[in-house]
Amino acid sequence: MRQTRNMHFLLSLNVGKENNYMYSTFTLIKKYIQYYAKASNGKGHGVHSPFVYQFIREVLLKKQEHLATIAIEKKRTELLSNKEIIEVWDMGAGSRQIDKKFRSIHKIAANSLKPKKYGQLLHRIIAYFNPANVIEMGTSLGITTCYIATAVNGKPVITMEGAPTIAAIAKKQFEELGIKNIQIVEGDFDKTLATVLLGIDNVGVAYVDGNHRYIPTIQYFHDLLEKSNEDSVFIFDDIHWSEEMEKAWDQIKLHPSVTVTLDLFYIGLVFFRKENKEKEHFIIRY
């Protein structure tokens, strides 16, 4: 049943979005089946790393709904039903060319908002690690940002968005939900990330859901790495979304500073824990 629900989500990711750098729906389904067959049991059985086993038991298997998420989900429903047409300045995936497009809010929401299951997962991940700060690269319409910000007990969340109209919609969600610990930074990540990193001592958690191409993803990883320590956690979205993203994920896993990674198919988690003397890479069914 869980596999079927995930397959339906997978189908929704690609509707109307196939292009020359993103895997086709058929390829994504094939990739997911391969992942599901190889993945370790989602309850932690057979996982010999105490750190990963505890993460599975305390984060992946905990399904309680936080009170704050009820209001956030109401906002998701509103966005999915909003037919307003807005102007979007779209930099594309990896392109430096800025294109002006007109899109309806509900179509943007349908294509970009993470399902409730993954919003709640991010909330639990952030709450579990209790970082000093969070950097989110890719605000979208602000729903995932709200999940993150309500998990950190008022600590700062910096979210980055390239499209001003999208950023404005996200700000509206923050204001209406009364979430005050979010700072939104507008502009091209290639220019704004360096400025954001100058303002912090270390990265607590970084959630990268922006430019889905190999070179930018690797560049963001290295930029974030400059301000990381052994307690930092990097989360990369859509690691199996395309050949370039899979290449980037494989390259990240090989970096000498990386000690543990978790592949949950839709997202990948990267850890730098010095207690792990040898690299460990886990594929976990979720």
N, C-alpha and C positions, 0 to 999 in steps of 0.2 A: 504494500500500500504506500509506504513512504517513498519507494523508488518511483512509483507511478506519479505521485504528486510532484516530485522533483523533475520528472520528465515533462510534465505539463508546464512547469515553470521554464524549463529549458526551451520548449517550443515558443513560449511567449517572448523570450529574449530576442529572437531573430526575425519576428514577423515584420516584413517590410524593410529590413535593415541589412540584408545580404549585400556584400560589396566585395571589392577585390582584395581586402586585407582581413576580413572577418570570415571565420569558418561558416560554411553553409549549415542550415538546420540539420541536415542528414549527418554531416561530419560531427557536429556537436553531440548529437544523440549517440553516435558511435563512440565518441570520446567518453561520454558519460558512462556508457555500458562497460567500457574497458576499465574506467576508474572504479566503478562499483564492484567489479569482479576482483580487482586487485586490493581494494581498501581493507584495512584492518577492521575488525568488529567495532561498531560505534559505541559499545559499552565498555571498551578498554581491555577486553579479554585478549591475552597474548601480547599486550604492550608492556615491555620490560623497563621502560623509563619511568621512574617515580613521578617526575615532573609532568610528563605527558599524560600518564594515567590519572593523576590528580586533576589535570586540566579537563580531561574527558568527563570525569565523574562530577566535577564541581561546576563546569561551564556547559559542555555540550549536552549533558543529560538533564540539566536543570531547566524545567520548562515553565516555572512560575511566571505569570505575567505581572510586571511591575505596574503599579497604579498609574504612573506617568504615561505609560504606553497606550492606555485607553484613549486619552486625549489626542495623542500623536496619530493614532490610527483614524480617528475622526477627521483629522486634517488630511490624511491620505485620501479618504473617501471624497472629501470636498474637491481636492485637486483632480481626482480621476473623473469627476463629473463636470468640471469647469471647461466650457467650450470656448472661452475667450481666445481670440487670436492675438499673439504677441510677436514682436520683432525680436529675432535672436541673431546675435553676432556669433557665428559658429567658426571656431578655428579648425575644426576637424581633428581627426586622430593623427597627429604628427605633422600636419600641414601648418606652415607659417602664414598661409593665405587666409584672410578673414573673409567669410562669406556672410552676407546678410540674407536671412531667411525669415519667412513668416510661418509660425506653427501654432497649433492650438495647445492650450495648457494641458488638457487631458491626454493628448497624444504624447506630449513630452513626459507626462507622469507615467503613462502606461509603458513607455520605453525605458525609463530611467530609474524609477523608484524601485528599491529593493522590496521584495515581499516581506510581510510581517515577520515571518520566521527568521529572516536574516537581519532585519532591524533589531529584533529582540536578542539575537545571538551577539551582535555587536555591542548592545547594551550590557550583556552579561560579561563579555570579554573585558570591556573597559572597567566595569565595576570590580571584576576579579583582580585585575592587576593594579587598580587604583593609581594611575599615573599622575605625575605632577602637572602634565599638560597633554593635550591631544592636538595634532595637526591633521586636518582632513583636506585632501586634495581632490576636489570635485564635489561641490555643494549640491548640485542638481537643484531640487526644489526645497531642500532643507529638512526633509523628513528624517533621513539618516543622521544628519547633524543633531537633530533633536533627541534621537535615541542615544547618541553619544553624550551629549551635554547633560542629560538627566541622570547619567551614570557616574559622574565625577564629583558630586558633592560641591558644586560651585567652582571647581578648578577651571582654569581657562581652556577653552576650545577655540582654535583658530581654524576657520574653514575658508578654502580658497575657491573662487569661481571666476571663470573667464568671461561669461556673458552677463552684462549689467542687468538685463531684464529678468534673467533667471535669479540673479542675486537679490533683486528687489522682491521677488515672490518669496524667496527663502526668508528674507528679513521679516516679511509680513507674518510668516508662520512663527518665527521666534517671538515676535512681539505679542501676537494673539495668544500664544501658549505661556507667555510670561517668563520665558527663558532668557536670563540676562548674562550668562557667562560665555556667550558666543561672540567672537570677533570675526567679521567677514572681510576678506581681503579680495578685491577684484583685480583682474588682469591676467595676462599670460603667465602661466606657471614658470616659464623659463626666466622671467624677470622678477616675479614676486617671491618665489621660494627663498632666494638668497636673502631678501630683506626680512622675511619671517624668521629665518634661522638666526639672523644677527640678533634678534630680540629675545632669544631664549638661551639658557645654559646647556640644556640637554633635551633631546626628544624623549617624551614619555611613551606615547603611542602615536604612530603615523599611519593613517589610513589612506592609501593611494588608489583613487578611483577616478583618474582623469584621462590623460593621454594614453590610449591603448596601443602604443607602438613600441618597438624594441628599444631604439636609441633613447627616446625621452624617459621611458621607464627605468632604464639602467642609469641614466643621468640623475633622476630623482633619487634613486637608491643611494648613489654615491654622495649626493649632496646631503641627504638625511644622515648618512653614515658618519659624516664629519661631526655631527652633534649627538651621536648615540653613545650609550654605555651598555654595560651588561644587563641592565634592567629594561632597556628599550625594547619595544615590540613594534615591528612593522607588519602591516596587513595590506596585502595586494589583492585587489578585486579582479575578477575575470581572468584568472591565470591560465585558463584553457580556452579563452575566447577566440584566439587566432594563433597562427604559427608564430608570429612575432612575440605574442605574450607568453607562449610556452617556451620560446627561446630565452626570453628575459627571465622567466622563473627558473629555468635550468641554470642560467648564468649566476643569478643571485644565490642559489643554493651552493654553488662552488666557491663563493667568496670566502677567504680565510677567516674573516670575522664572524661568519655565520656558523652557529654550532647546532641548532635544531630548527627544522622546518616542519610545518603541518600542512598537508594538502587536503582541503575539504572540497575540492573541485571548483566551487564558485569563488572561494577565497583561499589565499595562502598566507600562513603566519610565519614570521621569521623572528628567531630569537638569537641572542648573543651571549648566552649564559656561560660563564667561565668554568662552572662546575662540570660541564660536559667536555671531557677531554678529547673525545672523538665526535665527528659529525654524525648526526642522526636525522634521517629524513623519514617522515611518517605520512602515509596516505590513510586517512581516517574516514570511514563511512559516516556521512551526516545527511 
